[in-house]
Amino acid sequence: MKKVPSSEQIMQVYYTDPREEMPGFIPVSCKRILEVGCGEGNFGLLLKQREGVEVWGVELSEASAAIASTRLNRVFAGDFYHNYPALPKKYFDCLVFNDVLEHFTDPERALELCRDILVPGGYIVSSIPNVRYIRNLYEVVVQKDWEYKAGGILDRTHYRFFTQKSIIRMFSSKGYTVVSCTGINKTNNILAIMLGVFTFGYMADVRFLEFATVARLS
Protein backbone atom coordinates (compact mmCIF):
# COMPACT_ATOMS: atom_id res chain seq x y z
CA MET A 1 0.00 0.00 0.00
CA LYS A 2 1.28 3.46 -0.90
CA LYS A 3 2.32 5.41 2.18
CA VAL A 4 0.41 8.67 2.67
CA PRO A 5 2.73 11.62 3.40
CA SER A 6 2.37 13.16 6.84
CA SER A 7 1.26 16.78 7.35
CA GLU A 8 4.83 17.64 8.33
CA GLN A 9 6.23 16.14 5.12
CA ILE A 10 3.69 18.00 2.99
CA MET A 11 4.44 21.31 4.71
CA GLN A 12 8.15 20.78 4.18
CA VAL A 13 7.52 20.47 0.46
CA TYR A 14 5.53 23.71 0.52
CA TYR A 15 8.38 25.58 2.19
CA THR A 16 11.20 24.17 0.03
CA ASP A 17 9.67 23.71 -3.44
CA PRO A 18 11.50 26.01 -5.92
CA ARG A 19 8.44 26.00 -8.22
CA GLU A 20 10.55 25.63 -11.34
CA GLU A 21 7.45 25.87 -13.54
CA MET A 22 6.78 29.48 -12.45
CA PRO A 23 9.81 31.73 -13.24
CA GLY A 24 8.85 31.82 -16.92
CA PHE A 25 5.68 33.70 -15.99
CA ILE A 26 7.60 36.56 -14.36
CA PRO A 27 7.96 39.34 -16.95
CA VAL A 28 11.65 39.83 -17.83
CA SER A 29 11.29 43.57 -17.25
CA CYS A 30 10.60 43.04 -13.53
CA LYS A 31 13.56 43.84 -11.27
CA ARG A 32 12.06 44.44 -7.80
CA ILE A 33 10.02 41.42 -6.79
CA LEU A 34 8.15 40.57 -3.58
CA GLU A 35 7.11 36.96 -3.00
CA VAL A 36 4.32 36.54 -0.47
CA GLY A 37 4.67 33.11 1.11
CA CYS A 38 8.30 32.76 0.07
CA GLY A 39 8.97 29.64 2.16
CA GLU A 40 12.70 29.07 2.47
CA GLY A 41 13.43 31.32 -0.51
CA ASN A 42 14.21 28.72 -3.16
CA PHE A 43 11.91 30.26 -5.77
CA GLY A 44 13.43 33.66 -5.10
CA LEU A 45 16.87 32.19 -5.63
CA LEU A 46 15.84 31.17 -9.13
CA LEU A 47 14.71 34.72 -9.86
CA LYS A 48 17.93 36.20 -8.50
CA GLN A 49 19.82 34.39 -11.24
CA ARG A 50 18.53 37.11 -13.53
CA GLU A 51 20.81 40.11 -13.75
CA GLY A 52 19.87 43.03 -11.52
CA VAL A 53 16.89 41.36 -9.83
CA GLU A 54 16.10 42.15 -6.19
CA VAL A 55 13.81 39.71 -4.36
CA TRP A 56 12.04 40.36 -1.05
CA GLY A 57 9.85 37.89 0.81
CA VAL A 58 7.07 37.61 3.35
CA GLU A 59 6.74 34.27 5.13
CA LEU A 60 4.34 33.18 7.86
CA SER A 61 6.65 30.48 9.24
CA GLU A 62 9.39 32.11 11.31
CA ALA A 63 11.72 29.13 10.83
CA SER A 64 11.35 29.24 7.05
CA ALA A 65 11.65 33.04 7.01
CA ALA A 66 14.96 32.76 8.87
CA ILE A 67 16.32 30.47 6.15
CA ALA A 68 14.92 32.66 3.37
CA SER A 69 16.64 35.70 4.88
CA THR A 70 19.99 34.12 4.01
CA ARG A 71 18.95 33.81 0.36
CA LEU A 72 16.83 36.85 -0.47
CA ASN A 73 17.48 40.57 -0.21
CA ARG A 74 15.03 41.12 2.63
CA VAL A 75 12.48 38.91 4.37
CA PHE A 76 9.62 39.72 6.76
CA ALA A 77 8.40 37.00 9.14
CA GLY A 78 4.67 36.85 9.83
CA ASP A 79 1.53 37.26 7.77
CA PHE A 80 1.05 39.66 4.90
CA TYR A 81 -1.37 41.98 6.67
CA HIS A 82 0.87 42.35 9.73
CA ASN A 83 3.89 43.22 7.59
CA TYR A 84 2.07 45.33 5.02
CA PRO A 85 2.68 48.71 6.74
CA ALA A 86 6.45 48.10 6.61
CA LEU A 87 6.49 47.35 2.88
CA PRO A 88 7.63 50.27 0.70
CA LYS A 89 4.85 51.88 -1.30
CA LYS A 90 5.00 52.08 -5.11
CA TYR A 91 8.24 50.08 -5.05
CA PHE A 92 7.75 46.58 -6.48
CA ASP A 93 7.18 45.90 -10.14
CA CYS A 94 6.07 42.32 -9.48
CA LEU A 95 4.35 40.53 -6.61
CA VAL A 96 4.29 36.73 -6.50
CA PHE A 97 1.69 34.51 -4.80
CA ASN A 98 2.61 30.87 -5.41
CA ASP A 99 -0.28 28.82 -3.98
CA VAL A 100 -1.00 31.49 -1.39
CA LEU A 101 -4.16 33.46 -2.26
CA GLU A 102 -6.40 30.47 -1.52
CA HIS A 103 -5.13 30.59 2.08
CA PHE A 104 -6.53 34.12 2.56
CA THR A 105 -10.02 34.51 3.97
CA ASP A 106 -10.37 37.60 1.78
CA PRO A 107 -7.94 37.46 -1.16
CA GLU A 108 -9.73 40.40 -2.80
CA ARG A 109 -8.65 42.64 0.08
CA ALA A 110 -5.06 41.47 -0.38
CA LEU A 111 -5.22 42.40 -4.06
CA GLU A 112 -6.52 45.84 -3.14
CA LEU A 113 -3.59 46.41 -0.78
CA CYS A 114 -1.18 45.24 -3.46
CA ARG A 115 -2.11 48.24 -5.56
CA ASP A 116 -0.30 50.53 -3.10
CA ILE A 117 3.00 48.63 -3.10
CA LEU A 118 3.12 48.06 -6.87
CA VAL A 119 4.50 50.61 -9.27
CA PRO A 120 2.04 51.79 -11.94
CA GLY A 121 1.73 49.00 -14.50
CA GLY A 122 3.26 46.47 -12.10
CA TYR A 123 2.36 42.79 -12.17
CA ILE A 124 0.96 40.12 -9.90
CA VAL A 125 1.97 36.57 -10.78
CA SER A 126 0.17 33.76 -9.00
CA SER A 127 -0.46 30.05 -9.08
CA ILE A 128 -3.84 29.00 -7.73
CA PRO A 129 -5.24 25.44 -7.41
CA ASN A 130 -8.02 24.45 -9.81
CA VAL A 131 -11.06 23.06 -7.99
CA ARG A 132 -12.20 21.47 -11.29
CA TYR A 133 -9.10 19.27 -11.44
CA ILE A 134 -10.11 15.76 -12.52
CA ARG A 135 -9.19 13.98 -9.29
CA ASN A 136 -11.17 16.49 -7.29
CA LEU A 137 -14.15 16.20 -9.64
CA TYR A 138 -14.00 12.42 -9.31
CA GLU A 139 -14.24 12.64 -5.54
CA VAL A 140 -17.14 15.11 -5.66
CA VAL A 141 -19.17 13.71 -8.57
CA VAL A 142 -18.46 9.96 -8.40
CA GLN A 143 -17.57 9.38 -4.76
CA LYS A 144 -19.99 12.08 -3.54
CA ASP A 145 -17.33 13.29 -1.14
CA TRP A 146 -15.54 16.49 -0.12
CA GLU A 147 -12.83 15.48 2.34
CA TYR A 148 -10.30 18.02 3.53
CA LYS A 149 -6.72 16.76 3.54
CA ALA A 150 -3.23 17.69 4.70
CA GLY A 151 -2.37 19.05 1.25
CA GLY A 152 -3.57 19.43 -2.32
CA ILE A 153 -6.67 21.18 -3.61
CA LEU A 154 -8.74 20.32 -0.54
CA ASP A 155 -5.98 21.36 1.84
CA ARG A 156 -7.68 21.99 5.16
CA THR A 157 -5.99 25.40 5.36
CA HIS A 158 -7.61 26.58 2.11
CA TYR A 159 -10.35 29.15 2.71
CA ARG A 160 -11.23 29.78 -0.93
CA PHE A 161 -11.58 27.60 -4.04
CA PHE A 162 -11.19 28.73 -7.64
CA THR A 163 -11.79 27.87 -11.27
CA GLN A 164 -10.05 29.54 -14.18
CA LYS A 165 -13.13 31.70 -14.71
CA SER A 166 -13.34 32.86 -11.09
CA ILE A 167 -9.59 33.62 -10.97
CA ILE A 168 -9.93 35.95 -13.94
CA ARG A 169 -13.03 37.56 -12.42
CA MET A 170 -11.28 38.16 -9.09
CA PHE A 171 -8.33 39.97 -10.62
CA SER A 172 -10.48 41.93 -13.07
CA SER A 173 -12.84 43.08 -10.31
CA LYS A 174 -9.91 44.64 -8.44
CA GLY A 175 -8.63 46.67 -11.35
CA TYR A 176 -6.07 44.32 -12.85
CA THR A 177 -5.81 43.38 -16.51
CA VAL A 178 -5.36 39.62 -16.86
CA VAL A 179 -2.53 39.12 -19.35
CA SER A 180 -2.72 35.32 -19.19
CA CYS A 181 -4.26 32.53 -17.13
CA THR A 182 -2.47 29.32 -18.07
CA GLY A 183 -3.06 25.77 -16.87
CA ILE A 184 0.03 24.18 -15.30
CA ASN A 185 1.00 20.80 -13.84
CA LYS A 186 -1.08 18.85 -16.36
CA THR A 187 -2.17 15.28 -15.67
CA ASN A 188 -2.11 12.50 -18.27
CA ASN A 189 -5.19 10.92 -16.72
CA ILE A 190 -7.06 9.27 -19.61
CA LEU A 191 -10.48 10.37 -18.37
CA ALA A 192 -9.35 13.98 -18.21
CA ILE A 193 -7.97 13.75 -21.75
CA MET A 194 -11.20 12.21 -23.05
CA LEU A 195 -13.35 14.86 -21.38
CA GLY A 196 -11.34 17.53 -23.14
CA VAL A 197 -11.59 15.81 -26.51
CA PHE A 198 -15.27 14.85 -26.43
CA THR A 199 -16.38 18.27 -25.18
CA PHE A 200 -14.33 19.95 -27.93
CA GLY A 201 -12.09 21.59 -25.35
CA TYR A 202 -14.87 22.82 -23.05
CA MET A 203 -13.61 20.62 -20.20
CA ALA A 204 -9.92 20.72 -21.08
CA ASP A 205 -9.33 22.66 -17.86
CA VAL A 206 -9.88 19.52 -15.74
CA ARG A 207 -6.36 18.36 -16.69
CA PHE A 208 -4.66 21.21 -14.83
CA LEU A 209 -3.84 21.09 -11.15
CA GLU A 210 -3.33 24.85 -11.04
CA PHE A 211 -3.55 28.02 -13.08
CA ALA A 212 -0.65 30.43 -13.40
CA THR A 213 -2.01 33.94 -13.80
CA VAL A 214 -0.21 37.08 -14.88
CA ALA A 215 -2.19 40.21 -14.06
CA ARG A 216 -1.13 43.80 -14.70
CA LEU A 217 -2.18 46.76 -12.59
CA SER A 218 -4.41 48.85 -14.83
N, C-alpha and C positions, 0 to 999 in steps of 0.2 A: 504494500500500500504506500502511495506517495505521501511523504511527510509534509504536513502543513506548516509553513513558517510561523514562528511565534510573532507576537506583536512587536517585541524588541528587535527581531531580525528585520521585519518589514520597515520599522522606523529607521533602522540603520541604513537601509537602502535609500530611503527618502533623503536622509541627510548627506549621503555620500555620492549619489548618482550624478555624474557630470552632464547628463542629458545631452549627449552628443548629437541628437537629432534636432536640437533647437538653435545652435549658433547661426545656422544659415538663414534664420528668420530675422535676425537682428540686422537692420539696415547698416550698410558699410559706412555710412556717413556719421553714425553715432559714436561719440567719443567719451561721453560722460554717462555712465550707466548705473542705475540702482536696481539691484535684484532684491525683491521682497520675498523672504523665505529662502535665503541663500544657502541654508544648510552649512556644510563645512567649507563652502567656497569653491568647489571643484568646477562648477559651471562657469563661475567668474574667472577662474584660471584660464579656461579655454578662450574667453573673450579677451583676456589680457595679452594673448599671443598676437593680437592685432596691434599694429604700431599706434602709439599715442592714446590708447584706450585706458580710461580710469574707471574702475569698478568699485562701487560701494555696496554694502549689504545690510539688510535688516533680518534678524533671525530670532525666532521665539525661544529656541533652546539655548540657554546660556553656554552649555558645554560646546555645542556646535559653533556658536558665535565666536567663542574663544579660539577655536581652530581656524575659522574663516578669517579672523583678524590677522593671522599670520600670512594670509594669501591675497587678501584684497586690500584696496587702498584705505578703506575705513569701514568699520562694521558696528552696528548698533544692536545690542542684545535687548530682547523684549518684543512686544507686538508692534504692529505698524502704527496704530493709533497713538500709543504711548510715545513713540519716537518721532511721530510726525512733526511736532513743533520744532524739533532740533534739525530737521532736514532743510537744506538751503532752498529758498524759493526761486523759481525760474532758473534752475541750474542744470537739471538732467535733460539730455535729449532722448533718453530711452529708459523706460521702466520695465522690469521683467517680473512676471508672476508665473512661475513654472509650477503648475498644480497647486495653486495657493488660493485663488479667488473663491473656489467652492468651499473653503474652510471659513470664510467670512459669513457672519449672519446677515450682513448688508453689504454685498460687494459693490452695489451702485454707489453707496456713500464713499467707499474707498476710491472709486473711479472719479468721483467729484473732487476729492482732496488731491488726487494726482494732478489735476489741472494746474494747481498752484505751484507744484515743484517741477513741472515740465516747462521747457522753453516753448515758445510758440512754434507749432508744427512738429512738436516732439511726438515720440511713439510710445505705445504700450505693446509689449509682446507677451503673449500668454499661452500656456497650454492648459486646457480645461477638459476633464473627462467627459465622455459622450455617454449619456444615460441610455441611448438607443443602441449601444454596442451589443453585438449578437448574443454574447454569453449572458448579458444582463437581461435582454429581451427573453431569452429562453427561460430564465428563472421566473420572470414575471408572467409570461404568457403561457408557457407549458407547465412549469412546476407550480404556478400560482403562488409564488413566494416573493418576499422582499426582505431578505435577511442581511442585517448590517454585519460587516466583517472588520477584521483588523486592518485591511488595506484594500485597494482597488476602487472601483466605481462606488460601491456601497460601503466605503470606509465609514466607520461609525463617527468619525470627526467631521464628515461632510455635512454642512448645513444646507447647501443648495445643489441642485442638479440641473444639468444643461443639455440641450441639443444644439446642433449647429445653428438652427434658426434663432433660438433664444439667446445664444452668445452674441450673434450679430445685432439683435434687437437691444440687448443690454448696452453694448458699446455705443450704438447709434443714439440711444435715448439720452446718453450723457455727453453728447456733443463730439463724439469721435467718428471719424470716417474710417470704415473698415476697408483696409487695403486688400487683405486676404484672410480667409478662414479655411485652413487646409487640414484635411484628415491626416493623422500620423499614427504610427505603430499599428499598421494594418495586419489583420489576421488572414490566414489562408483557409479558414474554416469553410468547408464546401457549401454549407447551408447559407452562409453569408454571401458567398460568391453567387450562388443561384438566385438568391433574393434580388441581388443587384441586376443580374442579367434578365430575369423574367419580369421585373418591374421596369425594364428599360432605364435603369439607373436611379429610379425614384427611391429605392431603398439601399443604394450603394453606401450610404453613410453608416450602415450597421457594421461594416468591416473595420471601422476606425475606433481605436480605444480612446483617442483624444483628438481635439482640434487645436491646432496652433493658429493663433489669431494675431495679425498685425493691424493695429489701429492707430490712426494719426489724429492728433489733437486738431480739431477744425479751427 
